[in-house]
């Protein structure tokens, strides 16, 4: 898979320096498998709202100065659908499924909004057959707790809107054996002061948000977070490579700096055959592990990283920072090798 690399030149603490060499850190974007591996026959997916609608007058507080309005109502009639639509759009961007649909029908009509009533196996089979899909992602519960505080009646007052979302998703398909449920809970607060509005993530806004708009914003953000349970997703990991003052080593570093790992690997492999110093060997083996990781050969990367780790442990001791760092890298590479097989299965690739 294509590796997207963001280079951030950082230097490790002085305690991690070897003689005249140093360590350069980089940030690597990697593709990680979803929590759920859908069976191969699930190619068409539907997002279903199976939650009961929260009453407009329940779960909301409005405080102006020292007085609280106990009768405040916030309509939430379309927020669950917006959530399903947002989640479906994100999942549709992945190549895992041929088609991702959104069910527009209301499937649950009771008023117990704070509880869930999951579909039975028979209902899952019936829904899939009725809508012509292979599997479902069901929003079984979603409700909000909101609090608005305002110091005064005009636009120049200070205050905040605090929104909390609570819910649960479930992955379903006919003849399913395992149960996959994904509860979620999150919150976000908007502040305003002298007509300046900003959220907790410091994204400034020009207007004070409406409570319902704030709920929609938070539900969309949760949808983005929850997609990692159903489709492969990208994440950032820290990696590093060792540098040295020798001219040949510097040539390898120049190639590494611009992401030309094959050329860097050739130089570092040549140096490995020439050097007799264990420190240089350990560092070069670690560098070669990174080169192979970037090339997608994770098993070979593990082999190089383990050889480096053994050299560090034998000569620097098991309590050495280098030994511990290299051991963590070995585990990270083993996880990537395992994830690569799972990704191939989820993306229906043959390897």
C-alpha positions in Angstrom: 0.0 0.0 0.0 1.1 3.5 -0.8 2.9 5.1 2.2 2.3 8.8 2.8 5.2 10.2 4.8 5.4 13.5 6.6 8.9 14.5 7.5 9.4 16.2 10.8 13.1 16.6 11.7 13.4 16.1 15.4 16.3 15.1 17.5 16.2 12.6 20.3 17.5 13.6 23.7 21.2 13.8 24.2 21.2 10.5 26.1 20.3 8.8 22.8 23.4 10.0 20.9 26.2 7.6 19.9 29.6 9.3 19.6 29.3 11.6 16.6 26.0 10.1 15.3 22.5 11.1 16.0 18.9 10.0 15.5 16.4 11.6 13.2 12.7 11.1 13.9 10.1 11.0 11.2 6.3 10.6 11.3 4.9 7.9 9.1 1.2 7.6 8.1 0.1 4.0 8.1 -3.0 2.2 7.1 -4.6 0.2 9.9 -7.3 -2.5 9.7 -10.8 -2.0 10.9 -12.0 -3.5 14.2 -14.6 -5.6 12.3 -13.7 -7.9 9.4 -16.9 -8.3 7.4 -17.2 -11.7 5.6 -16.4 -11.6 1.9 -20.0 -11.9 0.9 -20.9 -8.6 2.6 -20.3 -6.2 -0.3 -23.3 -3.9 0.0 -23.9 -2.2 3.3 -26.7 -0.2 4.7 -26.6 2.3 7.7 -29.8 2.0 9.7 -31.2 4.3 12.4 -32.5 1.9 15.1 -32.6 4.4 17.9 -35.7 5.9 19.5 -36.0 9.7 19.1 -35.2 11.7 22.2 -38.1 14.0 23.3 -37.5 17.7 22.6 -37.9 18.7 26.2 -35.6 16.1 27.8 -31.9 16.4 28.5 -31.5 20.2 28.0 -30.7 23.0 30.4 -30.6 26.8 29.7 -29.1 29.1 32.4 -29.1 32.8 32.0 -27.4 34.6 34.9 -28.7 32.9 38.0 -32.0 31.6 36.5 -32.5 28.3 34.9 -35.2 27.7 32.3 -36.6 24.2 33.0 -38.9 24.3 30.0 -36.2 24.6 27.3 -36.8 22.3 24.3 -34.4 21.4 21.5 -35.7 19.4 18.5 -33.6 16.4 17.6 -35.8 15.0 14.9 -33.2 14.7 12.1 -29.9 14.5 14.0 -29.8 10.7 14.1 -30.3 10.6 10.3 -27.6 13.2 9.8 -25.3 11.0 11.9 -26.1 7.9 9.7 -25.6 9.9 6.6 -22.3 11.3 7.7 -21.0 7.9 8.8 -22.2 6.3 5.5 -20.4 8.9 3.4 -17.1 8.3 5.2 -17.4 4.5 4.9 -18.3 4.8 1.2 -14.9 6.5 0.6 -13.2 3.1 1.5 -12.9 0.4 -1.2 -14.1 -2.3 1.2 -17.7 -2.2 -0.1 -19.3 -2.0 -3.5 -22.1 0.2 -2.2 -23.1 1.9 1.0 -26.7 3.0 1.5 -28.7 5.0 4.1 -32.0 3.7 5.2 -34.5 6.6 5.3 -37.3 4.6 7.0 -38.1 5.0 10.7 -37.6 1.5 12.1 -38.2 2.1 15.8 -41.2 4.0 17.2 -41.0 3.5 21.0 -40.0 6.4 23.3 -37.3 4.7 25.4 -34.6 6.8 23.8 -31.9 6.1 26.5 -32.0 2.3 25.9 -31.2 0.0 22.9 -33.3 -2.7 21.3 -31.0 -4.5 18.9 -32.3 -6.4 15.9 -32.7 -10.2 16.3 -31.0 -12.5 13.9 -34.3 -13.0 12.1 -34.8 -9.3 11.7 -31.3 -8.8 10.3 -32.0 -11.4 7.7 -35.4 -9.9 6.8 -34.0 -6.3 6.6 -31.1 -7.4 4.4 -33.5 -9.3 2.1 -36.1 -6.4 2.0 -33.5 -3.7 1.2 -31.3 -5.8 -1.1 -28.1 -5.4 1.0 -25.6 -7.9 2.5 -25.1 -6.3 5.9 -26.0 -3.5 8.3 -24.5 -0.9 10.6 -27.2 -0.2 13.1 -27.4 3.0 15.3 -29.1 1.4 18.2 -29.0 4.3 20.6 -28.2 8.0 20.4 -29.2 10.9 22.7 -27.8 14.2 23.8 -27.3 16.2 27.0 -27.0 19.9 26.5 -26.3 22.9 28.7 -26.4 26.5 27.7 -25.1 29.2 30.0 -25.4 32.9 29.2 -24.4 35.9 31.4 -26.7 38.4 29.7 -29.4 39.2 27.2 -27.3 40.8 24.4 -24.8 39.6 21.9 -21.8 40.8 23.9 -22.5 38.5 26.8 -20.2 35.6 27.8 -21.2 32.0 27.9 -20.9 28.5 26.6 -22.8 25.6 25.0 -21.8 22.1 26.3 -23.0 19.2 24.2 -22.6 15.5 25.3 -23.5 12.6 23.0 -24.1 9.0 24.1 -24.8 6.1 21.8 -24.1 2.7 20.4 -23.4 1.2 17.0 -23.6 -2.5 16.0 -22.3 -4.4 12.9 -24.7 -7.0 11.6 -25.1 -9.5 8.8 -27.1 -12.8 8.2 -25.8 -15.9 9.9 -23.4 -13.9 12.1 -21.6 -15.7 14.9 -19.7 -13.0 16.8 -21.4 -9.8 18.2 -19.8 -6.5 17.4 -21.1 -3.5 19.5 -19.4 -0.1 19.7 -20.6 2.2 22.4 -19.5 5.9 22.2 -19.6 8.9 24.3 -18.0 12.3 23.7 -18.6 16.0 24.4 -17.6 19.4 23.0 -18.0 22.9 24.4 -18.3 26.2 22.5 -17.4 29.4 24.3 -18.2 33.0 23.3 -17.0 36.3 24.6 -17.4 39.7 23.1 -18.8 38.2 19.9 -15.8 35.9 19.5 -16.8 32.2 19.3 -14.5 29.2 19.6 -14.7 25.5 20.3 -12.5 23.4 22.6 -10.3 22.6 19.6 -9.7 26.3 19.1 -11.6 26.5 15.8 -12.9 30.0 15.7 -16.5 30.5 14.4 -18.1 33.8 13.2 -21.5 33.2 14.8 -22.7 31.7 18.1 -23.8 28.2 17.2 -27.4 27.1 17.6 -27.8 24.1 20.0 -29.1 21.8 17.3 -26.3 22.9 14.9 -23.8 22.1 17.7 -25.4 18.6 18.2 -25.1 18.0 14.4 -21.5 19.1 14.4 -20.6 16.7 17.3 -22.5 13.8 15.7 -20.5 14.3 12.5 -17.2 14.3 14.4 -18.2 11.1 16.2 -19.1 9.5 12.9 -15.6 10.2 11.7 -14.1 8.6 14.8 -16.4 5.5 14.6 -15.6 4.7 10.9 -12.3 3.1 12.1 -14.4 0.2 13.5 -15.8 -0.7 10.1 -13.2 0.2 7.4 -9.4 0.5 7.3 -8.1 3.9 8.4 -5.0 6.0 8.5 -2.9 6.8 11.6 0.4 8.4 12.4 3.4 6.5 13.9 6.8 7.7 14.9 9.9 6.2 13.4 13.6 7.1 13.3 16.9 6.3 11.6 20.5 6.7 12.7 22.9 9.2 11.1 26.7 9.4 11.2 29.4 11.8 10.1 31.1 9.5 7.6 30.7 10.5 4.0 29.2 7.2 2.9 26.7 7.2 5.7 25.7 10.8 4.9 24.9 9.7 1.4 22.4 7.2 2.8 21.0 9.9 5.1 20.5 12.2 2.1 18.4 9.5 0.3 16.4 8.8 3.5 15.7 12.5 3.9 13.8 12.5 0.6 12.2 9.1 1.0 14.4 7.2 -1.4 14.6 4.2 0.8 15.9 1.7 -1.9 19.0 3.8 -2.5 19.5 4.4 1.3 19.1 0.7 1.9 21.8 -0.1 -0.7 24.3 2.2 1.0 23.6 1.1 4.5 23.7 -2.6 3.5 27.2 -2.0 2.0 28.3 -0.3 5.2 27.0 -3.2 7.3 29.3 -5.6 5.5 32.3 -3.4 6.1 32.0 -2.4 9.7 33.3 -4.3 12.7 31.8 -2.1 15.4 28.8 -3.5 17.1 27.2 0.0 17.6 27.4 0.7 13.9 26.0 -2.7 13.1 23.1 -2.2 15.5 22.3 1.2 14.1 22.6 0.1 10.4 20.4 -3.0 11.1 17.8 -0.7 12.6 18.0 1.6 9.5 17.6 -1.4 7.2 14.6 -2.5 9.2 13.0 0.9 8.5 13.9 0.7 4.8 12.2 -2.6 4.5 9.2 -1.4 6.4 8.8 1.6 4.0 9.0 -0.9 1.1 6.2 -3.0 2.6 8.3 -6.0 3.5 7.4 -6.2 7.1 8.7 -9.7 7.8 12.2 -8.7 6.6 11.9 -5.5 8.6 11.2 -7.6 11.7 14.3 -9.8 11.0 16.6 -6.7 10.8 15.0 -5.0 13.8 15.4 -8.2 16.0 19.1 -8.5 15.0 19.6 -4.9 16.0 17.7 -5.4 19.3 19.9 -8.4 20.2 23.1 -6.4 19.5 21.9 -3.5 21.7 20.9 -5.9 24.5 24.1 -7.9 24.4 26.4 -4.9 24.4 24.5 -2.0 26.0 22.4 -4.1 28.5 18.6 -4.7 28.7 18.1 -1.5 30.6 19.6 0.7 27.9 17.4 3.3 26.3 18.5 2.0 22.9 17.6 -1.6 23.8 14.1 -0.6 25.1 13.5 1.6 22.0 14.5 -1.2 19.6 12.4 -3.7 21.5 9.3 -1.4 21.0 10.1 -1.1 17.3 10.2 -4.9 17.0 6.8 -5.1 18.5 5.5 -2.3 16.3 6.8 -4.1 13.2 5.2 -7.4 14.2 1.9 -5.7 14.7 2.2 -4.1 11.2 3.0 -7.5 9.7 -0.1 -9.0 11.4 -2.2 -5.9 10.3 -1.0 -6.2 6.8 -2.5 -9.7 6.5 -5.8 -8.5 8.0 -5.9 -5.5 5.7 -5.5 -7.8 2.7 -8.5 -9.8 3.9 -10.6 -6.7 4.5 -9.7 -5.1 1.2 -10.1 -8.4 -0.6 -6.6 -8.4 -1.8 -4.6 -11.6 -2.7 -1.1 -11.8 -1.2 
